[in-house]
């Protein structure tokens, strides 16, 4: 090919590339301005959640929570979106949904995991006198005898504080335990709440237990009664124990202490595979070294807590 033909071919190729680019940008409606705007720095509020749990936000949006909030005049970004910035809560395992109340207004539901059902509150957001409120409902302990064999939910809380119950970020252990209804389950088991869970602890130990997740879960081996769980961050379970309190229907009160590393007082090992019913998911997949403690007070109350 002679030089003139090469120049013509190159020029035609350049025109073809330009035509394709113009055509693509026209079809998508994208301009240089659009592309520049797409790379602008996000807002401060959006930046807050960039490094957080996007899954919980997707769950809430799929359930229609933002739309219900608009109709109920609830600030979604203030009430629900902060869950994405935290990783130490169980709301990601809740069933979120929207239904209608008897007047046709939206009703937002946060239903706890199956294993905690009835003890951990079912939270609802609704309108009362055209103002949004949050209520908490439970089944146990029964407040009244079943009517015609039906157990009824009853309300334990009504608040204008719309933040989900366990996002209240209480820094003191007493408040955390009461929110999780450990005091109620302790009374049912015949335990002295303050003596067992509070008064026996040094301040350093109390601070450690504020990092735990506290839950009440019934179990068939506990005569279908409540089991109180104190669940440490699982990366710390070599030195911070998982503890449980319950009755088996024969022994009035049992205090189990579990570590992922053997101790001098260990009497056995135990493990539970994922999917086992009536268990908190944190314990799955580990080999636990356990012992029964005849003293009902928290295990770390008996250990020297190093500063």
C-alpha positions, 0 to 999 in steps of 0.5 A, a space after each residue: 500500500 502506498 503512503 497516500 492510501 495509508 493516510 486515507 485509511 488511518 483518517 477513515 479509522 479515526 472518523 469511525 472511532 469518533 462516530 462510535 464514541 459519539 453514538 454510545 454517549 448519545 444512546 446512554 444520555 451520558 455527557 462529560 458533565 455526567 461522567 464528572 458528576 459520577 465521580 464527585 466525592 459522596 456526601 458525609 452521610 454516604 461516606 459514613 456507610 461506605 465501609 460498613 454493612 451494605 447487606 443490612 441496608 439492602 435488607 431494609 430497602 427490599 422490605 420497603 422500610 424507607 418507603 414506610 418511613 416516608 409515609 410515617 414521617 420517620 427519618 430513615 437515615 437517623 433511625 435505621 441506617 445507623 445499623 450499617 455502621 455497626 457490626 455487633 448487633 443481631 438485627 441483620 438476622 431479624 426478619 424485617 417487613 411492613 404491613 398495615 395496622 387496623 386503620 391502614 397505616 404502615 406498620 414496620 416489624 423487626 421480628 427476632 431470630 426464631 431461636 429467640 422468639 418470645 423472649 427477645 422483643 418483637 419490635 414494631 413502629 406504628 402511628 399513634 395520634 398521627 405520631 410515630 412510636 416504637 413498641 416492644 412485644 413478648 410472649 414469655 413469661 406468660 402474663 396470663 393463662 392461655 385463652 382457648 389454648 392461645 398464647 398472646 403477645 403482650 407489650 412491655 414498652 412504648 416509646 417515642 424514642 424510635 431507635 431500635 431497642 438494642 441500638 440504644 448504645 447503653 454503656 453500663 452493664 445493668 442497662 444492657 442486661 435489662 434491655 435483653 431481659 436477663 433480669 426477667 429470665 433470672 427471676 424466672 430461674 430463681 437467681 438474684 439478678 444483681 448478685 449474680 450478674 452485677 455486684 460480684 464484678 470488679 469495674 474492669 470485669 463489668 467493662 468486659 461483659 459490656 462487650 458481650 451479646 446477651 440473649 435469652 433462648 429457650 431449649 428442650 434440654 432446659 425443660 423448655 424454659 429460658 437459657 441465659 446466654 453471655 456470648 463474648 466476641 468469638 475471637 476472645 473466647 480463649 480467655 473470655 468465657 461463653 456462659 449459660 444459666 438454666 434449669 434442666 427440670 431436676 437441678 434448680 440452677 445450672 451454670 455452664 462455663 465454656 472456653 475454646 481453650 482447655 482450663 485446669 477445671 475443664 471437665 469435657 469438650 463439646 461442639 454444635 454444628 451449624 443449623 442446630 435449633 435453639 442455639 445462638 449462631 455464635 457457638 457453631 463450629 467450635 470445640 468448647 471446653 466446659 465445666 459446671 460452676 456451682 457458683 452462679 456468679 459470672 466466671 470473671 468475677 472469680 478471676 484477677 482482671 489484669 489492667 
